[in-house]
Amino acid sequence: MKKYLAIATLILTPLAFNASAAMHPQLEKTLVDVCKAGASNKMYQLRHTVKTNRINEQRIYPRLVCNGETFHQFALNQGADKTAKRIGKFMKGTVTIKDIAMTYGSDEILAVNY
């Protein structure tokens, strides 16, 4: 009996992992709608889509990928400059810390990026 249980577990384990890796169809449709609204360059349409689907802009914009590009880069490539300007403030930037009291040569600048 234990032998059959072990074999069944080994056979069904990959199926369980594949099922959890797929995106829920409603979530996928919502994200596609956001990508389409962003590409349209119509601020009303983008705001309406975000508000209707109760999307947190701070969480979704830096993480959303449309056609293999970040949402910001996707909007720029589609010519949606208004959309890119609106979502640009949600994108992560870089920070450089430089101690101006110390006298470093130009090749010894200490920079921190995260």
Order of alpha helices (4+ residues) and beta strands (2+ residues): alpha-alpha-alpha-alpha-beta-beta-alpha-alpha
